[in-house]
Amino acid sequence: MKRSFLILGALLLATNSYGAEPGATQALVLKAAHIFDARSGRLASGGTIVVQGERIVSVGSTAVPANARVIDLGDATLLPGFIDAHVHLDGELQKDYYRGFHEEILRFPVEQSHYAALYARRTLEAGFTTVRNVGASDFVDIGLRNAINAKIVVGPRMMTAAHSIGSTGGHCDSAPFPPELIKPLTPIEGVCNGPEECRAAVRYQMKWGADVIKICASGGVLSEADPVDVPQLTPAELSAIMSEAHAWKRKVAAHSHGDVAARLAVEAGVDSIEHGSFLTEQTLQLMKQKGVYLVPTRLAVYWVGKEAENFPPAIAEKARAANRAHGDMMKAALRIGVPIAFGTDSGVSPHGMNAREFSLLVEVGMTPGAALAAATREAAKLLGIDAEVGTLESGKFADIVAVRGDVLANIGSTEQPVFVMKHGQIVVGAR
């Protein structure tokens, strides 16, 4: 607990606030050549969005309120703020794997929290007004979320998992350090064996503020000791995790590259499968039947494949295998009609380049409209916040992004937003 308070204290010192003065009530009107309708996946030509305080008042061809401030963005597309359902704001993989690993291990949690605040700002400025942080150490993500909510630190709205939950020696465990030098992790840090320990691990994360539960159902690419596709939680352990999380009204996200592990998680009642590199059509069909989302993190698979030569040999081999399999899996998922929510695994790739995922999704067969809907309407549904964000509608939070030109004709324009607003506060663009 002492560490948690130190982390939060560090974040509270990072006093870079933004936006209008408290109590400001002047209406703000945004104009652009196009507005993206996340419900239909199509563009409307021209129109305005009226914002009052934190909320959208109206969308479309509406009259401009008296004394309103008008921002005309010209030949641009207005969209709902983007949602990334899979990030790790507490860290960032370095090109020199060994040096980066060494540096992060030696950082104090309070030091790492400053890096997290920097990554949060970069993510918001890239147009991502909401993220789901699926795993962090030392409760850095909880402290960051609380500081953002208090408007002490600039960053996206965060839904956080605290520690990821998995078995000893698995992808959610620490590296195989000698136990006499570095203390092995416990259920408090998410490492559990047997149903009751796994139930306790879920309770610990929720005790300290987790909004969502993240599990490692299969091995991972960036962990050296485990095969990437082997199940790491038993059906009994999965059942204990799901029942406890769902009883507390928390959704469960399952890291799973492997097919058998993903199928076990789906049968146990998981809400989303993350990555999914080796999923078969049988498992994808089951996901569609049960309404389980796929969060494909195409950017992470692309990035580790591109950077494979910089990793230790065991990791490089897994990275290349996942990269080879992932494209075919995605094409099958699109053909079958599995629900897809946008997620990047940013932290594996540099924070702030999240929007590269859009082009990667389009390259594998998604339409631009479907890719944008995955990062707005569908991601909001997965996170359970679609009553508040995900579409541009009256009464919802004024989370708004603008990109140059017709975004459906140039999906790459999402990588350079010209305007970003979160909860009615301008982050990027004319202030």
N, C-alpha and C positions, 0 to 999 in steps of 0.2 A: 504493500500500500504506500510506503514511503516513496518508492520509485514513481508510482502513479501521480502523487501530488507534486513531486519534483518536475515531472514531465509537463503537467498542466501549468505549473508555475512558469516554466520556461516559455510556453506558448503564450501565456498571458502577457509576457513582457514584449512580445512581438507586436507592437501596437500600430500596425499598418491598417487602419480602418479605411473604408471607402464609402462613396455614395452621398446622398443628400443629407442635409441637416435633419436631426430628429424632429418629427412633427410636421415636416413639409407636406403640403396637401395639393400643390399645383398639379393639375392633370398633365400627362405627357402623351403626345401623339406621335406614333411612328408611322412613317409612310415608306412604301417601297413598290417596285414594279411587280413583285410576285409575293404571294403568301403560300407557304406549304401547309396543306391540310393533311395532318398525320392520320386522320381517320380513313381517308380515301387514298392517300399516297399520291395525290395530284396537286398541281399548282392552281391557285386562283390568280387571275391577272389583276394587279393593282389592288389598292385598298389601304385601310389604316387599322392600327391597333391603338386603342386608348387605354392608358395605364393610370391608375390612381393608387398611390401608396404602393403596397406590395402586390396588388391584384390587377388582373386584366378586367377592364370594364366592358369593352366591346371589341369585336373583330369584324372587318368588312368595310363596306362603303357607308360609313357613319359620319354624322356631322361632327366637326371639331368643336369641343367645348370652349366656351368663352374663357379667355385668359390662359388657355393651355399653351404649353411649350411644344413646338412642332419640330421634329427631326425628320427631314426628308432624305432617305438613303438612296434615292434614285434607282438606278438599274441594279437592284439587289433582290435577294429572296429572304423574307422573314420566316423563321422556323421556331418551333419550341426549343428551349434549351436542351442540349444533348445530355443523355444519361449513359454513363459507362457502368455497367453492372459487374465489372470485375477489374478492380485496381488494387495496388498495394502502395499507398502513398507514403508508407513509412520507410521505403528504401528504393534503391535503383541499382540495377546490375551494371557493373563497370566493364569496359572493353577488356581490361586486364583482369581476368576472373580472379586470380589468386590475390592480387593486390587489393581489389575491391572487397573480397571476402575478409581479408585480414583487417582492413580499415573499419568495416562495419562491426566486426566482432569487438574491436577495441574501443568503440565509441560508447560513452556513457549514454543512457537513455535520454537524459536531458539534452545532450548534444544532438542525438539523432532526431529529437523532436523539432529542432530548428530546420534540419533538412526536410522533414515532413511538411513543415509550413511552407517552405519554398516550393516543393512539388505540388502542394495544394493550390497555390497561387497560379502556377504555370498551367495546371489542369483547368482551372476556371477561365483563365484568359484564353484558352484554346476552345472555349465554347461549351464546356461540360459543366453544367450548373448543378448536376446531381451525380454522385458516384456511390457505388457499393464497395466498401473496402473489405475484401474477403481474406483477412488474416494479417496479423501484425504481432510483433513481440513487445513485451514490457508495457502493454496498454497504451502505446504511443497513439494508436488510432482513436482510442476513446478520448484522450486528452485533446487531440487535434479537433475532433468533432465538437467537443464541448466549447473549445475556444472559438471555433467558427460560429457556432450558434450564439455565442455571447458577442459576436461581431468584434472580437479582438484581433482575430487573424482572418485574412482574406482567403477564401476557398469555397469550393462547392458544398452544397448540402451533402452530408455524409450519412450513410447507413453502414454500420461497422460490425465486424464479427469478433473483435478481440483476437484471441489465439485460435488458429485452425486446430481441428480435432482429428487425431489419427493414432495409429498404433506405434508401439516401440519399434524403432528401426525403419519406420515408414517415411513417406514424403513429408509429413507434418512434424516429424521429429527433427532434432538437431543433427548435425553431422556426427559421425562416430568418433567423438573426442574420447580420450582415455578418461574413464569415470573418476579417477583419483585427481584429475586436473580440472575438469569441468563437470559440475553437478548435472546428472541426468534430469531430464524434464519430467514433470508430474502432471496429474490431471488438471491442476491449476493452469499450467501452460499448455493444456490440450492433449497431452500424451496419455493414452489410456489403454488398458487391456481387460477385456471382459465387460459384460453389459453394465454392471453397476459402476465400475470406474468411468465408463463412457457417459453414463447418465450424470455422474458427478461432474465430469468435465464440462458438459453442457450447462449445468447449473452454475458452475464457477464463472463461465463467460457471461451468462445472463446477470449474475450477481453484480459484476462490475460494469454492466451497461451494454452488452452486445445487443444489437438490433436484429441480427441474423446469425445463424450458425453455419460455419463452413467446415466441411469434413474432407479428408483425403481418402476417398474410396479405393483408389488405385495408386500405384507408384507414379513417380513424376520424372520429368525430363531433367530438371536441374538439381536433383539429389543423386549423389554418386552411388549409394549402397544398394538401391532397390531397382528391380526390373520395372519398366515403365507401365506394363499392362497387367500386373498381378494384383488381385484383390487384397486389400490391407485391413478390411473390417469384416467381421463375420455377420451373417444374417441377424444373430441375436444382438450384436453390438449396434448394428444399423437400426434395428427395431427400437432399442432403448433410446438412441439418439433422437430418432424421429418422434417418438411418443412424447419425450420430455420437451423437445423444442416446440412441437405443435400445441402441446398443452399450454405453453406460455405464449402462444400465438406468434412464434418466431418461425420464419421459413428456413429451409435447409438447402444450402448449395453444396454440391458434391464435385470436387475435383476428381475427374476420372478420364484418363486417356484410354484405359482398357475397357473392353466390351463387357466381359463377365462382371467386373466390378460395377460398371454403370447399370447393368441389368439388375443386379442385386439391390442397388440403391433405389432404382425406380420401383421395384417390387415392394421395397420397404416404405415408400411414400415420399421420396425426395421431391423437392420443388424444381430444381434445375440441375443439369449436368454441365460442368464447365470443361472446356477443351474438346473432349470426345473424339480424339484422333482416330481411334481404331474401332469405333462403333460399327456394328453390322446393321443391315437393313432390319433384321428381326428386332433388335433393341430400339432402333429408330421408330419402327412401327408401334412398339409398346409405349414409347414416349409420347407419340401423337395420340394414342388411345387414352392415355392417362393425363394428357395436358401438361406434360413435363417439358419445361423449356430447355433448349440447347443454347448455351452461351459459348460460342465457338472460339473466341479469342484468336482469331485468324492472325492478328498482328504478332502475337507472341510466338506462334508456330513459325511464321515467316521470319521473325527476327532471330530466333535461336538457330534456325536453319542457315540463315545468312552469316551468322557469327560463329558457326559451329567450330571452326578452326581455332578459336580463342578459348575453347572450353577443354577441360580434362577429357581424355579419350573416351571414358565411359559415358560422359554426358554428351559428347559430340555425336557418338553413335546413336544414342536415343533421340537427339535433336533431329538428325537426318531422317531417321525412321518415321518420326511423327510428322515431319514436313512432307514426306512422300505420301503418307496415308491420308492426311487431313483433307486435301482437296477432293478426293473421291468421296470421303465421308460427307462433306458438305453438299456435294452434288446430289447424293442420295437423300440427305435430309431435306433439301429443297424439293426434290421430286415427290417425296412422301408427304410433305407438308407439316413437318415438325415445327412447333412454335419456336421462333428464334428471337433472342434478346441480345442486344449489342454489348460486347465486353471485350477488353483489349489485353488484360493482364499487365497493364502499364506498371512499370517498375522492372519488368523483364526488358521492355523497350523503354527509351527515355520518356519521362513524363512530359506532357505537352504535345506529343505527336499522336495522341489518341485517334484523331480524325483520319489518320491513314487507314484505319480499319474499314472505312466506307469504301474506298477504292478496292481494297483487297476482297471485300464481300462481293462487289460488283464483278470483279474479275472472275470469281468462282461461279457466277451465275445468278446472283440476286439482281433484281432491277434496282435502279437508284431509289425509287420510291419505297420499295420494301426495305432497303438498307437503312434509309432515314427513319422509317416507321419502327424498325428494330431498336433504334437509339432514342425513340421518343415514346410513342404509344405502347409498344410491346414491353420495353424495359420498365416503364412505369407500372404496367400490369404485374410484371414479375415481382417488382419491389413492393407492390401493394399500395402505391401512392398515386394511382391513376385518377383519383378524384381531385388531386391537387396539381399535378403536372402531367406532361406528356403530350398535350394538345393545346392549341391556342384557342381558348374558350373563355367566355365571361365567367368571372368568379375564381378562376384558377390563378396560381401564383404567376407573376409576370417574370417568368424565366424565358428569355427570348434571345435568339441568335440571328445575325444577318450575315450573309455571304454575298459576294459579288455575282451578278448575273443570274441566269436561270440554273439553279442548282441541279435540276434533273438532267440538264444538258452537259454539265460539268461538275461531276460529283467531287472532283479534287478541290473545288473551291471551298469545301468544308474545312480544309487544312489551314485556311487563312481568314478567319472571321473578321469582319470589319466593325462588328457591333456585338457586344455581349451584355446582357442584363440578367441579374439574379435578384429575384424578389423585389423587382422595381428599382433596384440600384444599378446604375450604369458602371460596368467594369472596364469595358473596352469601347472606344468610340467617343463621340462628342459628349462632353459632360456639362 
